[in-house]
Amino acid sequence: MDGDGEDAKQVKFSAVPGAVYAMDEASVRCAARLIPEFQHHGDGDNERGDVSSFRVLDLCAAPGGKSGVLSSLMGPGSELISNEMDGERRRRVLDSLRAW
């Protein structure tokens, strides 16, 4: 580190809760994998002919970031089931989704 502390700069994030959400790479990849599916069917080209027929099951939902991203990408009328077996982790998912 040099004498003026250049290497010790602090990064300031938005003061708005939920403005920044850190996610595990595997969770990001899961959500990103579905983006082309949502985009492809966004023109009414899916089995039911609308964007509301998406049903997504997140079997390992804690801490909730993946479910939050997926819910943001899904159209109105879509269904997202976020499953978490452990009670404390389930509470974290609920808190995350409420803040999303």
C-alpha positions as CSV (number, residue, x, y, z in Angstrom):
1,M,0.0,0.0,0.0
2,D,1.3,3.5,-0.8
3,G,1.5,6.2,1.8
4,D,-1.7,8.0,0.8
5,G,-4.0,5.0,1.3
6,E,-5.0,4.6,-2.3
7,D,-5.3,0.9,-1.9
8,A,-7.6,1.3,1.1
9,K,-10.4,3.2,-0.7
10,Q,-13.9,2.4,0.6
11,V,-16.7,1.4,-1.8
12,K,-19.9,3.2,-1.0
13,F,-23.1,1.4,-1.9
14,S,-26.6,2.9,-2.1
15,A,-28.3,3.5,1.3
16,V,-31.5,1.9,-0.2
17,P,-32.0,-1.6,1.4
18,G,-31.8,-4.3,-1.2
19,A,-30.2,-2.0,-3.9
20,V,-27.2,-4.4,-4.0
21,Y,-27.6,-8.1,-3.5
22,A,-24.5,-10.5,-3.5
23,M,-25.2,-13.9,-5.1
24,D,-23.3,-17.1,-5.4
25,E,-22.1,-17.8,-8.9
26,A,-24.1,-21.0,-9.1
27,S,-27.3,-19.2,-8.3
28,V,-26.6,-16.5,-10.9
29,R,-26.0,-19.2,-13.5
30,C,-29.3,-21.0,-12.7
31,A,-31.3,-17.8,-13.1
32,A,-29.3,-16.7,-16.2
33,R,-29.9,-20.1,-17.8
34,L,-33.7,-19.4,-17.8
35,I,-33.5,-15.9,-19.3
36,P,-33.5,-17.1,-22.9
37,E,-36.5,-19.3,-22.1
38,F,-38.4,-16.3,-20.8
39,Q,-37.3,-14.1,-23.8
40,H,-38.1,-16.8,-26.4
41,H,-41.6,-17.3,-25.1
42,G,-42.2,-13.6,-24.4
43,D,-43.8,-13.3,-27.8
44,G,-46.8,-15.6,-27.0
45,D,-45.0,-18.5,-28.5
46,N,-45.3,-21.0,-25.6
47,E,-47.7,-23.9,-25.2
48,R,-50.5,-21.8,-23.8
49,G,-49.8,-18.9,-26.1
50,D,-49.0,-16.4,-23.4
51,V,-46.2,-15.3,-21.0
52,S,-48.2,-16.3,-17.9
53,S,-47.6,-20.0,-18.2
54,F,-44.2,-20.2,-16.5
55,R,-44.0,-22.4,-13.5
56,V,-40.7,-22.5,-11.8
57,L,-39.7,-24.6,-8.8
58,D,-36.6,-23.5,-6.8
59,L,-35.8,-26.5,-4.6
60,C,-32.9,-24.9,-2.7
61,A,-34.2,-21.4,-2.3
62,A,-32.2,-20.0,0.6
63,P,-31.1,-17.3,1.0
64,G,-33.6,-16.1,-1.7
65,G,-31.5,-14.2,-4.3
66,K,-32.2,-16.7,-7.1
67,S,-35.9,-16.7,-6.4
68,G,-35.8,-12.9,-6.4
69,V,-34.2,-12.7,-9.8
70,L,-36.5,-15.3,-11.2
71,S,-39.6,-13.5,-9.9
72,S,-38.4,-10.3,-11.6
73,L,-38.0,-12.1,-14.9
74,M,-41.3,-13.9,-14.9
75,G,-44.4,-12.4,-16.5
76,P,-47.7,-11.7,-14.7
77,G,-49.6,-14.8,-13.8
78,S,-46.4,-16.9,-13.6
79,E,-45.9,-19.2,-10.6
80,L,-42.7,-19.5,-8.6
81,I,-42.4,-22.0,-5.7
82,S,-39.4,-21.3,-3.5
83,N,-38.8,-24.4,-1.3
84,E,-36.5,-24.5,1.7
85,M,-36.7,-27.3,4.3
86,D,-34.8,-25.6,7.2
87,G,-37.0,-23.2,9.2
88,E,-34.3,-20.6,9.8
89,R,-33.2,-20.6,6.2
90,R,-36.9,-20.5,5.1
91,R,-37.3,-17.3,7.2
92,R,-34.3,-15.8,5.3
93,V,-35.9,-16.6,2.0
94,L,-39.1,-14.9,3.0
95,D,-37.2,-11.8,4.3
96,S,-35.2,-11.6,1.1
97,L,-38.3,-11.9,-1.2
98,R,-40.2,-9.3,0.9
99,A,-37.3,-6.9,0.4
100,W,-36.9,-7.7,-3.3
